[in-house]
Amino acid sequence: MAQKRKNFALRLAPELHTALERWASDDLRSVNAQIEYLLTEAAKRAGRLHQRPGQPPEAQPPQPQPPELPEADTPDA
C-alpha cells in the first residue's frame, strides 16, 4: 500500500530553489523528493522522527567518548 502524502504549498527564495534543483539533479531526484529527503534526514538527526512499526532501527553514529584521565600518582605511605 502506498504511503499517503500531505500536500501543501511551500514558498522558497528563487536562489534556494535553483540550488535545490541542481542538488536534486545531481542526486537523480525531483526537487520535491530532494526537499523531502533533506527534511527527513534533518528530523532524524534531531530525534524528531519516530520509526514506523515494522521498520528496522537505523544505525546511529557512535557517540564520542570523554577522554580518559590519567591516574593520579599517589605517594607511598
Secondary structure, 3 states (H helix, E strand, C coil): CCCCCCCCCCCCCHHHHHHHHHHHHHCCCCHHHHHHHHHHHHHHHCCCCCCCCCCCCCCCCCCCCCCCCCCCCCCCC
